[in-house]
Amino acid sequence: MKKVFQIFVFIAMLILAIPLNSQTWSNSEFYSYENDPAFQPRQQDVDILQVKCEAFIDGPKNYIDGKATLSFRTFYHPTDSLQIRVANLNLKEVKIDGKVKEYRLQNGEAIIYTNEKLEYNTEHKLEIVYDAHPNGGLHFTGWGEDEKYKREQIWAHSLQNWCPYSNIKHDLCTTEMIITFDKDYKVFANGLLQSKKDNGDGTNTWHYKLDKPHVVYLHCLMIGDFGVKNFKTDRGLDLQYLFFKDMPERFDVCYKYSKEMFDVFEEETGINYPWGIYRNMPAADYLFGGMECTTSTLFGGYMYVDERAWWMRNYVNVNAHELAHQWFGNYVSNINKEIWLAESFPTYYAKIFEKSVFGEEYYQWVRDQEFDLTFEDARKNNYPVAHSRGGRGRYYMKGSLVLDMMRDYLGEDGYKAAIKHYLTENAHKVVAYDDFLRAVREATGQSMEWFFEQWIRRGGEPHYKIDYRPITMENKAYTLVNVAQIHKINNLTSYFKMPIEIEVHYKDGTKTSQKPWIDGANTEVMIQNEDNKEIAFILFDPNRHIVKKMTFDRSIDELAAQAEKSENMIDKLDAIRAMKKLSLEKKIDAFYDAYPTNEYHLFRGEIIKQIVSDEEYSKNAKAVTLIKNAIKSGDELTVRSVVSSIDYIPKTIKREYETILQDSCYRNVELALDDLCRSFPKSRNKYLKATKNEIGWQGRNIRV
């Protein structure tokens, strides 16, 4: 013991004798990350190579009688059992390589015993004969006596509750579906139709096959009495789009811009659509937006709308989002923890497509909604984008905004090169965070660890406090802008480092700008004012590129100038929003001058909402003029800002308000009718007569 103690003392003295580099030690950083319960993917005992399902389905009886064949390969260790998801299935027989096997059921899974150890890297076939009355998973609508008013459909966007499968979400396999059903209906599944056979007994058997691997949760089935239109993209890809036979006139409205999406995404990614066919299938009683099953998207039938319902819930964004999944999530898949890799990209590319057809201001509108949802989640917790509990606001919205910032930083060519390399190198593979980071580095030469670290791996967003003052140095005039980061700093969120543009706008209409790196607690930026001009306003991060909060106290004159003179709609909007707490009397002149400078509904709608929030607005002539102007604008969403904000209509705008009953948008008519009847009950019969031929959107909501 004494000898051990002497050795310890000697080592301690030796360490103390070594001269330390104090700078190296003081600058050492220890990174902490939010604990993630899904950090480790679920272990696989076998690799499922193919799922083949042969099934007879009876709609009226809510019944399936099937046989599933799962081809699999063993991993590195000898395998003596398999774990297969069979929830709600009645198993009749289980075989491996033609031999009957014993099994036990546990928590919706079948533990199947091989009776002999299956050696490493050998291939086998598991056969399960079963039947079921599925309770969810495979959805039967319109078949029961109490559902005759619904469309007769059967649909599934996973194998749950109707076909045995391995519940490893990152497992890749091919698919084969052989489905027998009533011959009066059509059947669709993943991949290409191999054959359709008339069985002579009132049924047809449909055989579909997808011979490229994809993740197990993206299997689908759709059965119904659909109309079908087959056409091709400019590159010759087969498209198959389903529609409701009783509403053929809605086809072009619902699927508007569909072909153009392929051109945009193939150009953006540098990768042609990676599958042999693409389908769109509207599902009855579908409670979601859409599901990106490989080659075949299911979407909510409530989006199969006519022209007048377009601005309530059209299919363009969901259509583009689910199509983008065919590259991101399907072609390149992700481990379960990295949900953002599956959702951020489709959210981003749907927005990019909408920008290509609707323009910059629409794109900024979508981004504005992404900002709102990002910070809504930030008020609840501080999870990162890459965390399995990050939530929708981060997987979808913040992740999309982060890709915007990455594109800004890398530039068009660099960003596109990185995306193409990422997709090419990881085709039909399962990836994680590091795979995307490596692809960016390999394609661009840029080491983006700093970017990924603060925006994806760690939580939080920067909160910048801005102030400025004119100064003179060596007989030269400058504007000194101070940027402080005032968000909470802890072991999970640090100061952010980003290049951010600052523009100084002068009263003569000119401007100067710089794009410095903002880093640390405080950053001072000096922008030369060569002719010592008078400042009108300053923009920090013009056109709102950075995900951030901002505190920037400005006078009403500065805000008014920004609202009227800014080049970008979103900068005008930010100025109007900054006036929210001011009285109408103080800001109405600024509103009146700014309103004509931009026609986009997001900007004008914010002005209208702030006007109407003042109880005395009807007494202000300029306020009334702006409301009348909005009603007469002819823009559905600008009119919506009026009818969504007003409950009781002042007589000063009654005549204009009545014209909304002939608006092209169902929702505007509905809200205007409600407001008019509430505000002028003696004229109720007049308003009901004016809308007697209106039915409305979902639920006959004008007629009822």
Secondary structure as UniProt FT lines:
FT   HELIX           2..17
FT   HELIX           22..26
FT   TURN            37..38
FT   STRAND          46..58
FT   TURN            59..62
FT   STRAND          63..74
FT   STRAND          79..85
FT   TURN            87..88
FT   STRAND          90..96
FT   TURN            97..98
FT   STRAND          99..100
FT   STRAND          103..106
FT   TURN            107..108
FT   STRAND          109..118
FT   TURN            120..121
FT   STRAND          123..132
FT   STRAND          139..141
FT   HELIX           145..147
FT   TURN            148..149
FT   STRAND          153..156
FT   TURN            160..162
FT   TURN            169..170
FT   STRAND          172..182
FT   TURN            183..184
FT   STRAND          186..189
FT   STRAND          192..198
FT   STRAND          203..215
FT   HELIX           216..218
FT   STRAND          221..224
FT   STRAND          226..232
FT   TURN            234..235
FT   STRAND          238..244
FT   TURN            245..246
FT   HELIX           248..250
FT   HELIX           251..254
FT   TURN            255..257
FT   HELIX           258..269
FT   STRAND          277..283
FT   TURN            284..285
FT   STRAND          290..291
FT   TURN            294..295
FT   STRAND          296..300
FT   HELIX           301..303
FT   HELIX           307..309
FT   HELIX           310..313
FT   HELIX           316..325
FT   TURN            326..327
FT   TURN            329..331
FT   STRAND          332..334
FT   TURN            336..337
FT   HELIX           339..358
FT   HELIX           360..378
FT   TURN            379..380
FT   TURN            385..386
FT   TURN            388..389
FT   HELIX           393..398
FT   HELIX           399..425
FT   TURN            426..428
FT   STRAND          429..431
FT   HELIX           433..444
FT   HELIX           449..452
FT   HELIX           453..457
FT   STRAND          463..473
FT   TURN            474..475
FT   STRAND          476..485
FT   STRAND          498..499
FT   STRAND          502..506
FT   TURN            507..508
FT   STRAND          511..514
FT   STRAND          517..518
FT   STRAND          522..528
FT   TURN            530..531
FT   STRAND          535..540
FT   TURN            542..543
FT   STRAND          549..552
FT   HELIX           556..565
FT   HELIX           569..578
FT   TURN            579..581
FT   HELIX           584..594
FT   HELIX           595..597
FT   HELIX           601..612
FT   TURN            615..616
FT   HELIX           617..619
FT   HELIX           621..631
FT   TURN            632..633
FT   HELIX           636..643
FT   TURN            644..645
FT   HELIX           651..653
FT   HELIX           654..658
FT   HELIX           659..662
FT   HELIX           666..679
FT   HELIX           681..683
FT   HELIX           684..690
FT   TURN            691..693
FT   HELIX           698..700
FT   TURN            701..703
//
